[in-house]
Amino acid sequence: LGEIFPPTYRNRSENIARTEVAIVQGIITQATYERNGVEQKQWYALLDGDTRPGHAAAHGQVRKIGEPFLVDGENMMHPGDPVASVGNVAGCRCDELPVIDGETSLPAQPWAGGYQPNTAAARASSAPVRT
């Protein structure tokens, strides 16, 4: 048991903490948008090698504030929606963006490490994507 326990639970507390914070962040973001008259929201996924295929597919979805996103076959009001399955919530790094005046341009993906030359071509390739 001593040989199995450490590998099985390595980083488990960090994963639980991150997931719980994401749930609270999603709930607060949704409530903030509602209170401030934001009429639409947009799913924003961190697109890298660790992104769930269903979350990458949801990237850019726009919904009315009171309507859920469709993420990997499940209705989710926001990233970290606690009514969704653990497979859609645990460790999720997605975010929900407000849609203001119909603007649905997604910001460039955040830097995920590695070398990125400071050239005009590199900056142009990280420009917001119009959906």
Biotite code that builds the C-alpha atoms (Angstrom):
import biotite.structure as struc

atoms = struc.array([
    struc.Atom([0.000, 0.000, 0.000], chain_id="A", res_id=1, res_name="LEU", atom_name="CA", element="C"),
    struc.Atom([2.874, 2.370, 0.757], chain_id="A", res_id=2, res_name="GLY", atom_name="CA", element="C"),
    struc.Atom([4.165, 1.907, -2.785], chain_id="A", res_id=3, res_name="GLU", atom_name="CA", element="C"),
    struc.Atom([0.755, 2.569, -4.392], chain_id="A", res_id=4, res_name="ILE", atom_name="CA", element="C"),
    struc.Atom([-0.494, 5.465, -2.273], chain_id="A", res_id=5, res_name="PHE", atom_name="CA", element="C"),
    struc.Atom([2.072, 8.198, -3.112], chain_id="A", res_id=6, res_name="PRO", atom_name="CA", element="C"),
    struc.Atom([1.882, 7.836, -6.943], chain_id="A", res_id=7, res_name="PRO", atom_name="CA", element="C"),
    struc.Atom([-1.913, 7.571, -6.869], chain_id="A", res_id=8, res_name="THR", atom_name="CA", element="C"),
    struc.Atom([-2.421, 10.756, -4.878], chain_id="A", res_id=9, res_name="TYR", atom_name="CA", element="C"),
    struc.Atom([0.521, 12.841, -6.119], chain_id="A", res_id=10, res_name="ARG", atom_name="CA", element="C"),
    struc.Atom([-0.708, 16.404, -6.842], chain_id="A", res_id=11, res_name="ASN", atom_name="CA", element="C"),
    struc.Atom([-4.267, 15.443, -5.846], chain_id="A", res_id=12, res_name="ARG", atom_name="CA", element="C"),
    struc.Atom([-4.648, 18.231, -3.288], chain_id="A", res_id=13, res_name="SER", atom_name="CA", element="C"),
    struc.Atom([-3.437, 20.812, -5.821], chain_id="A", res_id=14, res_name="GLU", atom_name="CA", element="C"),
    struc.Atom([-5.887, 19.492, -8.443], chain_id="A", res_id=15, res_name="ASN", atom_name="CA", element="C"),
    struc.Atom([-8.769, 19.635, -5.968], chain_id="A", res_id=16, res_name="ILE", atom_name="CA", element="C"),
    struc.Atom([-7.857, 23.177, -4.882], chain_id="A", res_id=17, res_name="ALA", atom_name="CA", element="C"),
    struc.Atom([-7.561, 24.418, -8.484], chain_id="A", res_id=18, res_name="ARG", atom_name="CA", element="C"),
    struc.Atom([-10.869, 22.803, -9.400], chain_id="A", res_id=19, res_name="THR", atom_name="CA", element="C"),
    struc.Atom([-12.690, 24.312, -6.421], chain_id="A", res_id=20, res_name="GLU", atom_name="CA", element="C"),
    struc.Atom([-11.291, 27.770, -7.180], chain_id="A", res_id=21, res_name="VAL", atom_name="CA", element="C"),
    struc.Atom([-12.385, 27.398, -10.826], chain_id="A", res_id=22, res_name="ALA", atom_name="CA", element="C"),
    struc.Atom([-15.913, 26.494, -9.695], chain_id="A", res_id=23, res_name="ILE", atom_name="CA", element="C"),
    struc.Atom([-16.125, 29.588, -7.473], chain_id="A", res_id=24, res_name="VAL", atom_name="CA", element="C"),
    struc.Atom([-14.613, 31.783, -10.184], chain_id="A", res_id=25, res_name="GLN", atom_name="CA", element="C"),
    struc.Atom([-17.200, 30.563, -12.712], chain_id="A", res_id=26, res_name="GLY", atom_name="CA", element="C"),
    struc.Atom([-20.097, 31.197, -10.337], chain_id="A", res_id=27, res_name="ILE", atom_name="CA", element="C"),
    struc.Atom([-18.850, 34.685, -9.428], chain_id="A", res_id=28, res_name="ILE", atom_name="CA", element="C"),
    struc.Atom([-18.123, 35.615, -13.048], chain_id="A", res_id=29, res_name="THR", atom_name="CA", element="C"),
    struc.Atom([-21.605, 34.525, -14.133], chain_id="A", res_id=30, res_name="GLN", atom_name="CA", element="C"),
    struc.Atom([-23.235, 36.509, -11.292], chain_id="A", res_id=31, res_name="ALA", atom_name="CA", element="C"),
    struc.Atom([-21.103, 39.571, -12.071], chain_id="A", res_id=32, res_name="THR", atom_name="CA", element="C"),
    struc.Atom([-22.129, 39.520, -15.727], chain_id="A", res_id=33, res_name="TYR", atom_name="CA", element="C"),
    struc.Atom([-25.820, 39.173, -14.792], chain_id="A", res_id=34, res_name="GLU", atom_name="CA", element="C"),
    struc.Atom([-25.652, 42.050, -12.290], chain_id="A", res_id=35, res_name="ARG", atom_name="CA", element="C"),
    struc.Atom([-23.929, 44.317, -14.783], chain_id="A", res_id=36, res_name="ASN", atom_name="CA", element="C"),
    struc.Atom([-26.292, 43.724, -17.687], chain_id="A", res_id=37, res_name="GLY", atom_name="CA", element="C"),
    struc.Atom([-23.951, 41.662, -19.854], chain_id="A", res_id=38, res_name="VAL", atom_name="CA", element="C"),
    struc.Atom([-26.266, 39.930, -22.292], chain_id="A", res_id=39, res_name="GLU", atom_name="CA", element="C"),
    struc.Atom([-23.936, 37.350, -23.833], chain_id="A", res_id=40, res_name="GLN", atom_name="CA", element="C"),
    struc.Atom([-20.931, 35.291, -22.837], chain_id="A", res_id=41, res_name="LYS", atom_name="CA", element="C"),
    struc.Atom([-18.250, 33.375, -24.746], chain_id="A", res_id=42, res_name="GLN", atom_name="CA", element="C"),
    struc.Atom([-16.357, 30.180, -23.872], chain_id="A", res_id=43, res_name="TRP", atom_name="CA", element="C"),
    struc.Atom([-12.571, 30.647, -23.889], chain_id="A", res_id=44, res_name="TYR", atom_name="CA", element="C"),
    struc.Atom([-10.319, 27.588, -23.741], chain_id="A", res_id=45, res_name="ALA", atom_name="CA", element="C"),
    struc.Atom([-6.595, 27.538, -23.162], chain_id="A", res_id=46, res_name="LEU", atom_name="CA", element="C"),
    struc.Atom([-5.585, 25.766, -26.366], chain_id="A", res_id=47, res_name="LEU", atom_name="CA", element="C"),
    struc.Atom([-2.538, 23.612, -25.785], chain_id="A", res_id=48, res_name="ASP", atom_name="CA", element="C"),
    struc.Atom([-1.648, 19.933, -25.649], chain_id="A", res_id=49, res_name="GLY", atom_name="CA", element="C"),
    struc.Atom([-3.483, 19.455, -22.342], chain_id="A", res_id=50, res_name="ASP", atom_name="CA", element="C"),
    struc.Atom([-6.853, 20.858, -23.422], chain_id="A", res_id=51, res_name="THR", atom_name="CA", element="C"),
    struc.Atom([-9.741, 18.413, -23.449], chain_id="A", res_id=52, res_name="ARG", atom_name="CA", element="C"),
    struc.Atom([-11.072, 17.949, -27.010], chain_id="A", res_id=53, res_name="PRO", atom_name="CA", element="C"),
    struc.Atom([-14.592, 18.927, -25.893], chain_id="A", res_id=54, res_name="GLY", atom_name="CA", element="C"),
    struc.Atom([-13.336, 22.142, -24.320], chain_id="A", res_id=55, res_name="HIS", atom_name="CA", element="C"),
    struc.Atom([-11.293, 23.009, -27.410], chain_id="A", res_id=56, res_name="ALA", atom_name="CA", element="C"),
    struc.Atom([-14.411, 22.411, -29.522], chain_id="A", res_id=57, res_name="ALA", atom_name="CA", element="C"),
    struc.Atom([-16.387, 24.771, -27.257], chain_id="A", res_id=58, res_name="ALA", atom_name="CA", element="C"),
    struc.Atom([-13.778, 27.534, -27.695], chain_id="A", res_id=59, res_name="HIS", atom_name="CA", element="C"),
    struc.Atom([-15.543, 30.595, -29.090], chain_id="A", res_id=60, res_name="GLY", atom_name="CA", element="C"),
    struc.Atom([-19.141, 29.459, -28.398], chain_id="A", res_id=61, res_name="GLN", atom_name="CA", element="C"),
    struc.Atom([-21.387, 32.433, -27.669], chain_id="A", res_id=62, res_name="VAL", atom_name="CA", element="C"),
    struc.Atom([-24.542, 32.106, -25.570], chain_id="A", res_id=63, res_name="ARG", atom_name="CA", element="C"),
    struc.Atom([-27.035, 34.408, -23.898], chain_id="A", res_id=64, res_name="LYS", atom_name="CA", element="C"),
    struc.Atom([-26.230, 34.879, -20.217], chain_id="A", res_id=65, res_name="ILE", atom_name="CA", element="C"),
    struc.Atom([-29.026, 32.565, -19.043], chain_id="A", res_id=66, res_name="GLY", atom_name="CA", element="C"),
    struc.Atom([-28.264, 29.822, -21.589], chain_id="A", res_id=67, res_name="GLU", atom_name="CA", element="C"),
    struc.Atom([-25.722, 27.030, -21.093], chain_id="A", res_id=68, res_name="PRO", atom_name="CA", element="C"),
    struc.Atom([-22.759, 26.239, -23.301], chain_id="A", res_id=69, res_name="PHE", atom_name="CA", element="C"),
    struc.Atom([-22.700, 22.785, -24.888], chain_id="A", res_id=70, res_name="LEU", atom_name="CA", element="C"),
    struc.Atom([-19.407, 21.227, -23.810], chain_id="A", res_id=71, res_name="VAL", atom_name="CA", element="C"),
    struc.Atom([-18.599, 17.632, -24.670], chain_id="A", res_id=72, res_name="ASP", atom_name="CA", element="C"),
    struc.Atom([-22.297, 16.755, -24.747], chain_id="A", res_id=73, res_name="GLY", atom_name="CA", element="C"),
    struc.Atom([-23.124, 18.500, -21.456], chain_id="A", res_id=74, res_name="GLU", atom_name="CA", element="C"),
    struc.Atom([-24.863, 21.779, -20.722], chain_id="A", res_id=75, res_name="ASN", atom_name="CA", element="C"),
    struc.Atom([-22.607, 24.033, -18.658], chain_id="A", res_id=76, res_name="MET", atom_name="CA", element="C"),
    struc.Atom([-23.554, 27.548, -17.570], chain_id="A", res_id=77, res_name="MET", atom_name="CA", element="C"),
    struc.Atom([-19.854, 28.433, -17.241], chain_id="A", res_id=78, res_name="HIS", atom_name="CA", element="C"),
    struc.Atom([-16.453, 26.755, -16.903], chain_id="A", res_id=79, res_name="PRO", atom_name="CA", element="C"),
    struc.Atom([-16.393, 24.965, -13.580], chain_id="A", res_id=80, res_name="GLY", atom_name="CA", element="C"),
    struc.Atom([-20.176, 24.538, -13.503], chain_id="A", res_id=81, res_name="ASP", atom_name="CA", element="C"),
    struc.Atom([-20.671, 22.246, -10.474], chain_id="A", res_id=82, res_name="PRO", atom_name="CA", element="C"),
    struc.Atom([-23.650, 20.466, -12.054], chain_id="A", res_id=83, res_name="VAL", atom_name="CA", element="C"),
    struc.Atom([-21.423, 19.132, -14.858], chain_id="A", res_id=84, res_name="ALA", atom_name="CA", element="C"),
    struc.Atom([-19.532, 15.859, -14.637], chain_id="A", res_id=85, res_name="SER", atom_name="CA", element="C"),
    struc.Atom([-16.179, 15.648, -12.901], chain_id="A", res_id=86, res_name="VAL", atom_name="CA", element="C"),
    struc.Atom([-14.640, 14.893, -16.305], chain_id="A", res_id=87, res_name="GLY", atom_name="CA", element="C"),
    struc.Atom([-15.722, 18.322, -17.556], chain_id="A", res_id=88, res_name="ASN", atom_name="CA", element="C"),
    struc.Atom([-14.902, 20.267, -14.396], chain_id="A", res_id=89, res_name="VAL", atom_name="CA", element="C"),
    struc.Atom([-11.824, 18.793, -12.676], chain_id="A", res_id=90, res_name="ALA", atom_name="CA", element="C"),
    struc.Atom([-8.688, 20.636, -13.690], chain_id="A", res_id=91, res_name="GLY", atom_name="CA", element="C"),
    struc.Atom([-10.513, 22.796, -16.252], chain_id="A", res_id=92, res_name="CYS", atom_name="CA", element="C"),
    struc.Atom([-8.503, 25.859, -17.274], chain_id="A", res_id=93, res_name="ARG", atom_name="CA", element="C"),
    struc.Atom([-11.197, 27.490, -19.426], chain_id="A", res_id=94, res_name="CYS", atom_name="CA", element="C"),
    struc.Atom([-12.700, 30.907, -18.856], chain_id="A", res_id=95, res_name="ASP", atom_name="CA", element="C"),
    struc.Atom([-15.882, 32.771, -19.731], chain_id="A", res_id=96, res_name="GLU", atom_name="CA", element="C"),
    struc.Atom([-15.621, 36.138, -21.468], chain_id="A", res_id=97, res_name="LEU", atom_name="CA", element="C"),
    struc.Atom([-18.271, 38.851, -21.656], chain_id="A", res_id=98, res_name="PRO", atom_name="CA", element="C"),
    struc.Atom([-19.583, 39.752, -25.103], chain_id="A", res_id=99, res_name="VAL", atom_name="CA", element="C"),
    struc.Atom([-19.920, 43.531, -25.202], chain_id="A", res_id=100, res_name="ILE", atom_name="CA", element="C"),
    struc.Atom([-21.620, 45.271, -28.137], chain_id="A", res_id=101, res_name="ASP", atom_name="CA", element="C"),
    struc.Atom([-21.591, 42.030, -30.130], chain_id="A", res_id=102, res_name="GLY", atom_name="CA", element="C"),
    struc.Atom([-17.772, 41.861, -30.160], chain_id="A", res_id=103, res_name="GLU", atom_name="CA", element="C"),
    struc.Atom([-16.684, 38.218, -30.266], chain_id="A", res_id=104, res_name="THR", atom_name="CA", element="C"),
    struc.Atom([-12.993, 38.544, -31.110], chain_id="A", res_id=105, res_name="SER", atom_name="CA", element="C"),
    struc.Atom([-11.095, 36.112, -28.949], chain_id="A", res_id=106, res_name="LEU", atom_name="CA", element="C"),
    struc.Atom([-7.884, 37.362, -27.367], chain_id="A", res_id=107, res_name="PRO", atom_name="CA", element="C"),
    struc.Atom([-4.629, 35.700, -28.365], chain_id="A", res_id=108, res_name="ALA", atom_name="CA", element="C"),
    struc.Atom([-3.770, 32.599, -26.425], chain_id="A", res_id=109, res_name="GLN", atom_name="CA", element="C"),
    struc.Atom([-1.601, 33.312, -23.396], chain_id="A", res_id=110, res_name="PRO", atom_name="CA", element="C"),
    struc.Atom([2.080, 32.474, -23.509], chain_id="A", res_id=111, res_name="TRP", atom_name="CA", element="C"),
    struc.Atom([2.547, 28.865, -22.390], chain_id="A", res_id=112, res_name="ALA", atom_name="CA", element="C"),
    struc.Atom([6.329, 28.937, -22.193], chain_id="A", res_id=113, res_name="GLY", atom_name="CA", element="C"),
    struc.Atom([9.079, 28.403, -24.675], chain_id="A", res_id=114, res_name="GLY", atom_name="CA", element="C"),
    struc.Atom([10.926, 30.802, -26.934], chain_id="A", res_id=115, res_name="TYR", atom_name="CA", element="C"),
    struc.Atom([8.876, 33.323, -28.897], chain_id="A", res_id=116, res_name="GLN", atom_name="CA", element="C"),
    struc.Atom([10.908, 35.711, -31.048], chain_id="A", res_id=117, res_name="PRO", atom_name="CA", element="C"),
    struc.Atom([9.921, 39.362, -30.872], chain_id="A", res_id=118, res_name="ASN", atom_name="CA", element="C"),
    struc.Atom([9.322, 39.880, -34.576], chain_id="A", res_id=119, res_name="THR", atom_name="CA", element="C"),
    struc.Atom([6.464, 41.413, -36.532], chain_id="A", res_id=120, res_name="ALA", atom_name="CA", element="C"),
    struc.Atom([5.603, 37.972, -37.934], chain_id="A", res_id=121, res_name="ALA", atom_name="CA", element="C"),
    struc.Atom([5.459, 36.450, -34.444], chain_id="A", res_id=122, res_name="ALA", atom_name="CA", element="C"),
    struc.Atom([3.262, 39.285, -33.155], chain_id="A", res_id=123, res_name="ARG", atom_name="CA", element="C"),
    struc.Atom([0.933, 38.978, -36.161], chain_id="A", res_id=124, res_name="ALA", atom_name="CA", element="C"),
    struc.Atom([0.515, 35.249, -35.603], chain_id="A", res_id=125, res_name="SER", atom_name="CA", element="C"),
    struc.Atom([-0.691, 35.889, -32.029], chain_id="A", res_id=126, res_name="SER", atom_name="CA", element="C"),
    struc.Atom([-3.271, 38.510, -33.020], chain_id="A", res_id=127, res_name="ALA", atom_name="CA", element="C"),
    struc.Atom([-6.865, 37.950, -31.836], chain_id="A", res_id=128, res_name="PRO", atom_name="CA", element="C"),
    struc.Atom([-8.856, 35.484, -33.899], chain_id="A", res_id=129, res_name="VAL", atom_name="CA", element="C"),
    struc.Atom([-12.128, 36.784, -35.341], chain_id="A", res_id=130, res_name="ARG", atom_name="CA", element="C"),
    struc.Atom([-14.977, 34.275, -34.966], chain_id="A", res_id=131, res_name="THR", atom_name="CA", element="C"),
])
